[in-house]
Amino acid sequence: MTKVFDTPSGLLGSEGTRLGPSDWLLIDQARVNGFAEVTGDHQWIHIDVERAKAGPFGGTIAHGYLTMSLVNLFLPQLIEVRGFVHAVNFGADRLRFLVPVKVGSRIRGVGEIVSAEEVKGAIQSVVRVTVEIEHGEKPACVVDTISRYFPET
């Protein structure tokens, strides 16, 4: 369920708010191959299905940066902020890859608002997104995303 804030200032004081979960997303070989194409990362553990069967993970795995980039897909399912002129992705902190995502797995995002504060004419929020693997004991990835919302005047 998406948490909605009617204005950026509504984020202020929302620290600790849990977000999500998002929908599950299947990580298939076509998605991994496509990511390899656009990034130039053709390491065999990601794209060589036959060789990867004998590799350290028993099959191909998603690129860590693919997993992280999917946070951008999950965020709108976790949080919606309204009432701004424009918003920017200001960056990320504390990125960790904890467990590889095997091709054929399903992942989803859950979140928590870590902080929200006024900065330079905007409201800046930090949302920690944890990428879970279905039936997994540990998450695949944890990243603190930083967004800035410039309110309507």
Secondary structure, DSSP 8 states (H G I E B T S, - for coil): --EEESSGGGGTT-TT-EE-----EE--HHHHHHHHHHH----HHHH-HHHHHTSTTSS-B--HHHHHHTHHHHHHHHEEE-SEEEEEEEEEEEEEE-S--BTT-EEEEEEEEEEEEEETTEEEEEEEEEEEETT-SS-SEEEEEEEEEEE--
